[in-house]
Amino acid sequence: MFNDLLTRQPNNPIARYAHALFLSGTARDVQAIASLNHISERDWDDDMRALATRLERRELMSRIDKLRDSGRESVAVELMQERLSKNGDSVDDLLLLADWAAIRGEPAVGAPYVDRALHIDPAHPEARLMRIELLLAMGRTADARESLRTASPALAEDNGNANRRLANSWAAVGERQKARQILQQAEARLERPDPLLRRDTARLVADVDPTAAMAYYRQALIDAELLGASASDAELTRATRENEKDDWLVRSLRRDTAALHQQQDTTLTLQHDHGWRNDDGTPGISELLTDTTLLHLETPAAGGRSFVRAERLALDAGKLEDDAPFGACRAVSGCADQSQRATATLLAGGWRSERLEADLGLTEGFEINNLYGGVTGRGDLNPVSWSLSASRRPMSNSLLSYGGARDPVTGTRWGAVTANGTSLGLSWDEGGAHGLWSSLGYHWLLGDNVASNSRFTAMTGYYYKLVDRTDERVRTGLTLIHFGYDKDLSGHTLGHGGYWSPQNYNSISVPVSYGWRNEDWSVLLESSVGWSVSRTDGSRDYPLSSLRSKVAAINVDVANRTSEGSTSQGVSYRLQGLFERRLSDHFVLGGGVSLLQSDEYAPSRALLYLRYSFMPWRGDLALPIEPLQPYADFR
């Protein structure tokens, strides 16, 4: 039809306009512009100019999209800036440049574009909203809050995405109640699937009404066609399993839903942990076997997770030999064949959230019972995350250092050493292939009738994610460790603490880990090989004058003995294997073995546990596996 018309009237503006309009409707923009150009621009009317502008921009945007998709964004920016120079400022073009800058993580580059857009149209809703978002991205929270209060964008009620972004901005300045109100109203007006809006609504509601938040997540999964409308709770958890092909929205939906479900679930774990020493220990002193049976209940509380646990502890160091360096035994004929065993009960409880955690524990049944605890706060100083802890923890290297002992000769109780102090942790991981971490700590070591001591610790590490898939991961890296104690109190004579305490220890190691999971299994294999050097200074066998006097009253020579310092170096290695097996929607069986070998200290452990989830769980098993730690290993 148009061919015949244009053959007869090739320079008819109305015919050319109709032809160009037809071509643009069938995505043939280049041909549409060519058809318009048969008419001189001075003969164009306003409709033709508007169509030409629209077509040119659309054709330009097609080229720009291809450039950005191929990683040539700088060229795309130049083209847009040329367009602005040629045609003058356009709100849409300026906001597009600002949006690109924000996506690149350069909000300061995007801000001037938004300012120019607001100069053209001070009330433009999108420009006002983007200005607020850029202020937040630049860390100017106070300015963003002021803009929200004095120049908040007037958004159409049916613009769900813009209202979602506005709500998130209110949340970012601390106005979470207002943000929740905006999102819940927008969600209630939805007439079509919108998993993104429902996801963000759930995020903001979760801390005040987890049940409502889970309902939003359920509907978001339905909107994203990941879940059937009549699916059971168990099927909902199955829908949270991650898939390597997921896009960013689906991935976040699955993770958020899984995290909220697990945060709201109650779990009960029965675990047995067996520990032993591979080094050349001395019977009755450092040849230690430990058995810890724990029952651990964890449940949601006050917007976080709380736990209570009971541990049954059994420590067996064997029997003392003749002339054993224990208590004041060397001051007499010895304490041969005296057993060094203890059983005790430990009760502990605690609470944690994303930013704060605290715990408290106590023992009953040891020669010397003790009270322990810790508080940790966490935060972000973009791009670095930090944690700061204050704690009182047991030194569980030996029976003496953990539960204390009674000297068979003088009847003196001593030991039960605690590390009391603070530690600072820093980490950097922006989701790429690389990551860094470090830790600094200073602690005072105190015990009953034990010389006081102090410890400084500095550790740092780098890791590289060789493989980082949904169900498989391989990592390696480098770890550096330094620590030193003021005194060597590793002995088991009166006044010593029975814990390894070199004056200087340095090590470098290369860790390698492999993790894998499928529907019902999760496995983690870890290893590291390193080199360590340690130095220990000499010390008195009886470092406290009050206890030395007691021993001197029996045998002066023994009371005044000292040990010589030493230096050691060598290769160290660590091997660990952990597994979890899903038995049903409620039960998971787990276990593992860890072997550590070094010149001075070689503790190993094996564990087995059964975890019961009160709510059904068909989602992903943990990767990496993180079994419960005995309370003595809390840090």
SULCOR-V604007 format. One record per backbone hydrogen bond with DSSP energy under -0.5 kcal/mol. NH is the residue of the N-H (numbers start at 1). CO is the residue of the C=O. If there is no record, write none. Layout:
NH_CO / NH_CO
This chain:
5_1 / 6_2 / 7_3 / 8_4 / 9_5 / 12_9 / 13_11 / 16_12 / 17_13 / 18_14 / 19_15 / 20_16 / 21_17 / 22_18 / 23_19 / 24_20 / 25_21 / 26_22 / 26_23 / 27_24 / 28_23 / 32_28 / 33_29 / 34_30 / 35_31 / 36_32 / 37_33 / 38_35 / 39_36 / 43_40 / 44_41 / 49_45 / 50_46 / 51_47 / 52_48 / 53_49 / 54_50 / 55_51 / 56_52 / 57_53 / 58_54 / 59_55 / 60_56 / 61_57 / 62_58 / 63_59 / 64_60 / 65_61 / 66_62 / 67_63 / 68_64 / 69_65 / 70_66 / 71_68 / 72_67 / 76_72 / 77_73 / 78_74 / 79_75 / 80_76 / 81_77 / 82_78 / 83_79 / 84_80 / 85_81 / 86_82 / 87_83 / 88_84 / 94_90 / 95_91 / 96_92 / 97_93 / 98_94 / 99_95 / 100_96 / 101_97 / 102_98 / 103_99 / 104_100 / 105_102 / 106_101 / 109_106 / 110_106 / 111_107 / 112_108 / 113_110 / 114_110 / 115_111 / 116_112 / 117_113 / 118_114 / 119_115 / 120_116 / 121_117 / 124_121 / 128_124 / 129_125 / 130_126 / 131_127 / 132_128 / 133_129 / 134_130 / 135_131 / 136_132 / 137_133 / 138_134 / 139_136 / 140_135 / 141_139 / 144_140 / 145_141 / 146_142 / 147_143 / 148_144 / 149_145 / 150_146 / 151_147 / 155_153 / 159_156 / 160_158 / 163_159 / 164_160 / 165_161 / 166_162 / 167_163 / 168_164 / 169_165 / 170_166 / 171_167 / 172_168 / 173_169 / 174_171 / 175_170 / 176_174 / 179_175 / 180_176 / 181_177 / 182_178 / 183_179 / 184_180 / 185_181 / 186_182 / 187_183 / 188_184 / 189_185 / 190_187 / 198_194 / 199_195 / 200_196 / 201_197 / 202_198 / 203_199 / 204_200 / 205_201 / 206_202 / 208_205 / 209_205 / 213_209 / 214_210 / 215_211 / 216_212 / 217_213 / 218_214 / 219_215 / 220_216 / 221_217 / 222_218 / 223_219 / 224_220 / 225_222 / 226_221 / 227_221 / 231_228 / 236_232 / 237_233 / 238_234 / 239_235 / 240_237 / 241_238 / 246_243 / 251_247 / 252_248 / 253_249 / 254_250 / 255_251 / 256_252 / 257_253 / 258_254 / 259_255 / 260_256 / 261_257 / 262_258 / 263_259 / 264_260 / 265_261 / 267_298 / 268_612 / 269_296 / 270_610 / 271_269 / 271_294 / 272_608 / 273_292 / 274_606 / 275_290 / 276_604 / 277_288 / 278_602 / 281_279 / 283_281 / 284_317 / 285_282 / 286_282 / 287_282 / 288_286 / 289_316 / 290_275 / 291_314 / 292_273 / 293_291 / 293_312 / 294_271 / 294_292 / 295_310 / 296_269 / 297_308 / 298_267 / 299_306 / 301_304 / 304_301 / 305_352 / 306_299 / 307_350 / 308_297 / 309_348 / 310_295 / 311_346 / 312_293 / 313_311 / 313_344 / 314_291 / 315_342 / 316_289 / 317_340 / 320_338 / 321_283 / 324_321 / 326_324 / 327_492 / 329_326 / 331_328 / 332_329 / 334_329 / 335_321 / 337_320 / 338_335 / 339_337 / 340_318 / 341_339 / 342_315 / 344_313 / 345_364 / 346_311 / 347_362 / 348_309 / 349_360 / 350_307 / 351_358 / 352_305 / 353_356 / 357_376 / 358_351 / 359_374 / 360_349 / 361_372 / 362_347 / 363_370 / 364_345 / 368_403 / 372_361 / 373_392 / 374_359 / 375_390 / 376_357 / 377_388 / 378_355 / 379_386 / 381_384 / 384_381 / 385_427 / 386_379 / 387_425 / 388_377 / 389_423 / 390_375 / 391_421 / 392_373 / 393_419 / 395_401 / 395_417 / 396_394 / 402_398 / 403_399 / 404_399 / 404_400 / 405_414 / 407_412 / 411_407 / 414_405 / 415_448 / 416_400 / 417_401 / 418_446 / 419_393 / 420_418 / 420_444 / 421_391 / 421_419 / 422_442 / 423_389 / 424_440 / 425_387 / 426_438 / 427_385 / 428_436 / 429_383 / 435_463 / 436_428 / 437_461 / 438_426 / 439_459 / 440_424 / 441_457 / 442_422 / 443_455 / 444_420 / 445_453 / 446_418 / 446_444 / 447_450 / 448_415 / 450_447 / 451_495 / 453_445 / 455_443 / 456_484 / 457_441 / 458_482 / 459_439 / 460_480 / 461_437 / 462_478 / 463_435 / 464_476 / 465_433 / 466_464 / 466_474 / 467_474 / 469_472 / 472_469 / 473_515 / 474_467 / 475_513 / 476_464 / 477_511 / 478_462 / 479_509 / 480_460 / 481_507 / 482_458 / 483_505 / 484_456 / 485_502 / 486_454 / 489_487 / 492_325 / 494_327 / 495_449 / 496_493 / 497_489 / 498_489 / 498_491 / 499_489 / 503_535 / 504_535 / 505_483 / 506_533 / 507_481 / 508_531 / 509_479 / 510_529 / 511_509 / 512_527 / 513_475 / 514_525 / 515_473 / 516_523 / 517_471 / 518_521 / 522_580 / 523_516 / 524_578 / 525_514 / 526_576 / 527_512 / 528_574 / 529_510 / 530_572 / 531_508 / 532_570 / 533_506 / 534_568 / 535_504 / 536_566 / 539_563 / 541_561 / 545_543 / 548_544 / 549_545 / 550_546 / 551_547 / 552_548 / 553_549 / 554_551 / 555_551 / 559_555 / 560_556 / 561_558 / 563_539 / 566_536 / 568_534 / 570_532 / 572_530 / 573_597 / 574_528 / 575_595 / 576_526 / 577_593 / 578_524 / 579_591 / 580_522 / 581_589 / 582_520 / 583_587 / 584_587 / 588_611 / 589_581 / 590_609 / 591_579 / 592_607 / 593_577 / 594_605 / 595_575 / 597_573 / 604_276 / 605_594 / 606_274 / 607_592 / 608_272 / 609_590 / 610_270 / 611_588 / 612_268 / 613_586 / 614_266 / 614_612 / 617_585 / 633_630 / 634_631
